[in-house]
Amino acid sequence: MMVEKLCQISTRLKNIFIVAHNPGVTQLLNFLCPNQAAHLDPADIVHIEFNEIAWNEITEDSGIFVRRVSFRD
C-alpha cells in the first residue's frame, strides 16, 4: 500500500505531492481519512494534513481531510 512508502519519507520533507493512479489513491484517502471515504474520479486532487507527526508515525485515521478538488464539477 502507498502508506508504506509514506512512512519511508525523510523527516526533512514537510510537504509532498503524490501523483498516482486508482485504486491506490482512493485506498490511501480511505485509510488516512476514513470519515471522508470516497472514490476519487480521474484527475481529482485531495489535500490531507497531519498534526505534527513524522512520516513514519502515519497510521490509519491519522490524516486530516482539508479538501477535494474534482474536475467533474
C-alpha positions in Angstrom: 0.0 0.0 0.0 1.1 3.6 -0.6 1.1 4.3 3.2 4.2 2.1 3.5 6.0 4.4 1.0 4.9 7.5 3.0 6.4 6.0 6.2 9.8 5.9 4.4 9.9 9.6 3.6 12.7 11.6 5.2 11.6 13.8 8.1 13.4 16.7 6.4 10.5 16.9 4.0 7.5 18.7 5.4 5.3 18.7 2.3 4.8 16.2 -0.5 2.7 15.9 -3.6 1.7 12.4 -4.7 0.7 11.7 -8.3 -0.7 8.2 -8.7 -3.5 6.1 -10.2 -6.6 4.4 -8.7 -7.4 2.3 -6.9 -4.3 3.2 -4.8 -5.1 6.8 -4.3 -8.7 6.1 -3.2 -7.4 3.4 -0.9 -4.9 5.8 0.6 -7.5 8.5 1.2 -9.9 6.0 2.8 -7.1 4.7 5.1 -5.8 8.1 6.2 -9.3 9.8 6.4 -11.9 7.1 6.8 -14.6 9.6 7.6 -14.2 11.0 4.1 -14.5 7.6 2.4 -14.9 8.2 -1.3 -14.0 7.0 -4.7 -11.8 9.6 -6.5 -12.5 10.4 -10.1 -9.7 10.8 -12.7 -7.7 14.0 -12.1 -9.2 14.6 -8.6 -6.9 16.3 -6.1 -7.1 15.7 -2.4 -5.4 17.8 0.3 -4.6 15.9 3.5 -2.7 17.3 6.5 -1.2 15.7 9.6 -0.9 17.1 13.1 2.8 17.3 14.0 3.7 13.7 13.3 6.7 12.3 11.5 6.1 10.4 8.2 7.0 7.1 9.9 4.2 7.7 12.5 1.4 7.7 10.0 -1.4 5.3 10.9 -5.0 4.6 9.9 -7.2 7.7 10.5 -4.2 9.9 11.2 -4.9 12.2 8.3 -6.9 15.4 8.4 -9.0 15.9 5.3 -8.8 19.5 4.1 -10.4 19.5 0.6 -11.1 17.6 -2.6 -10.9 19.3 -6.0 -12.9 17.5 -8.7 -12.7 18.5 -12.3 -16.1 16.8 -13.0 -17.9 19.5 -11.0 
